[in-house]
Amino acid sequence: MLGNFTYHNPTKLYFGKDALQGLSEELPKYGKTVQLIYGGGSIKQNGVYEKVVAILKACGKTVVEDGGVMPNPTVEKLYGGIEIARSHHTDLLLAVGGGSVCDYAKAVSASVHCDEDPWKKYFLRGEEPTCPTLPVGCVLTMVGTGSEMNGGAVITNPAEKRKLGHVFGSDVMPKFTVLNPEFTYTVPMRQMVAGIYDAFNHICEQYFSGDDDNVSDDLSEALMRSIVKNSRVAVRDPKNYEARSNLMWAATWALNTLLSRGKTTDWEVHGLGQAVGAYTDATHGMTLAAVTLPYYRTLLPYGTAKFKQFALNVWNVSPEGTDAEIAERGLSALESWMKELGLTIHLRELGVREEMLEGLADATKNRSGGYKILTREEMLAIFRASL
Amino acid sequence: MLGNFTYHNPTKLYFGKDALQGLSEELPKYGKTVQLIYGGGSIKQNGVYEKVVAILKACGKTVVEDGGVMPNPTVEKLYGGIEIARSHHTDLLLAVGGGSVCDYAKAVSASVHCDEDPWKKYFLRGEEPTCPTLPVGCVLTMVGTGSEMNGGAVITNPAEKRKLGHVFGSDVMPKFTVLNPEFTYTVPMRQMVAGIYDAFNHICEQYFSGDDDNVSDDLSEALMRSIVKNSRVAVRDPKNYEARSNLMWAATWALNTLLSRGKTTDWEVHGLGQAVGAYTDATHGMTLAAVTLPYYRTLLPYGTAKFKQFALNVWNVSPEGTDAEIAERGLSALESWMKELGLTIHLRELGVREEMLEGLADATKNRSGGYKILTREEMLAIFRASL
């Protein structure tokens, strides 16, 4: 059964090898000053920066630089971005890069005209914007977060050792996003597979919740199968356009709100993983990978029917044996695929030490949408099992 | 491989038992005069009309009646609706009913400020609107066409014996749509199954085209499986909310442009079926059902790999035998399901006679996106095989 819900996703997407032409179509709709947001400089190495700046200039825009957004954007960086937007009277926030820059751009969008501290208002208290927002556009160069077509933003506060997300409404969603799969070719293998796993896990978070057999489950299974199939091609042949384009498109739909309509969702892998991210600054997708297997093995007895469905419909395992046996066979297949991709499945490799575990449990935002709410003991056991 | 494309679908959806509350949220965004568009009066019998008018009054709107939209809206009716909108200075076109009223509302939207004959401009010549359009909202009471979240409109010209569609851009798409599965409970069984088949066939039209194995195919198979599964519940138990809600949601996604992104599409079942509709005024979904099997059996040798994939992934048939045998097993499963639903699969039952066949072939818009372009002889053979 599908509960009451609304669906509204106005982001306009330009997809394909010629997608950057969409930027020329969009820019005239906005004012003169464009705040160009990017990360550590990889877009300068792969030529995307140059192409984007050429289009901005051709459209007569004044470019205000806002580079150096880190993989886990900090609250200090956010305060700096707000200051840039205020002092230059930014008309459009243009994020060029992966999910971090998109997230950061959305957080700046909702904060420029906000009188309160955005960390407190949006991330700690979870309130909605009560001020005008700035338009955001994206040119995506890394696949995984889905930030290019949703209202989500995750910001890290290193002093408080907290990494927290807020999902903004459709006003803050990107007005447009450019999706050229070729722009993802130069992403290092480790980042590529972390992004693939991030996208896959977004689907799991929405799938492993609720007892209904509805359209969302069917769509989720389809996207998961597609990601598994195409990831196997992409790790062997990273410049395979078919695989990279399917991964890019599937990752966008994995977290643009479609799959969660009318059902409960879990998000506890993200709850556990974000605690690890706040402590270690490790790559987001790898933190999810490291906590996934012990968490799902903890969850399995409480949602056996769904884990069995996952095993049969996503991994096509043998239907012999008890429900629990079939369900565990699905998690074994997941584990094999994760190893095949070279994902980090041990927290120690991300810099976690035994003495951090209590702190990680403190920093974990415990969600209640899945098949069970974790006790503190279970959280500690999951972190320990992954060490 | 996914080709270049854009995706932009800004329709806001309110779904569920409480979805009509969305109308109260939306109405204040528009001017005072609402043109209330509906069909033959079923919404007066099932109470939806009364509920909608109560909300319109509570929001202080002036209601201009525009009822009597027929199942295949005619060009004469369209001219009448344009006249109503012009003389009353309509601010919002509110369609309450099934695909016909949504289609009609979109055609009126693009025509009110158009100086040319909309039949010629949009439907015969396929041009885009060059004038301002009026906003459209929908309250859906019948599932199938997908018109509630796309830019499509089909209009029939009985004098010319032509039924033609035009796909308008996102400006003409409904600004909002109310989707309450309970509003579909009173649809007669014959209309319900025709709508279910319409939705299923929309997916087929986008699926049976192209050789690539991409995300769209995975999503299409998921939606087809969901429709088959839920239709079997709905025909036995029409008030099963879970089945009706899944059917409603799947039908919306079957034709809101997602599935066709980056791939070629066919639409020849609609080409053949709309010719039948223009001649007989038969229910749209039934015209599609009647031409489907002979058309797909004609197409099968040219797209065997895809028909085999359809057989295995949608119908879960045995993988024994040659590709052609497996593929035909899928069409047999489709045929069994169509009979199980009580769909009309013979043109004679829709009023077609042998002497009409040449005229039907003349009226068929031949598309070129599928696995083969039909010759006139093949069209005649398909119509004849269905008699």
Interface residues (C-beta under 8 A of the other chain):
Chain A: M1 L2 G3 N4 F5 T6 Y7 H8 N9 P10 T11 K12 L13 Y14 F15 G16 K17 D18 A19 G22 P181 D212 D213 N214 V215 D218 L219 E221 A222 L223 R225 S226 K229 Y241 E242 S245 N246 W249 A250 W253 L258 R261 G262
Chain B: M1 L2 G3 N4 F5 T6 Y7 H8 N9 P10 T11 K12 L13 Y14 F15 G16 K17 D18 A19 G22 P181 D212 D213 N214 V215 D218 L219 E221 A222 L223 R225 S226 K229 Y241 E242 S245 N246 W249 A250 W253 R261 G262
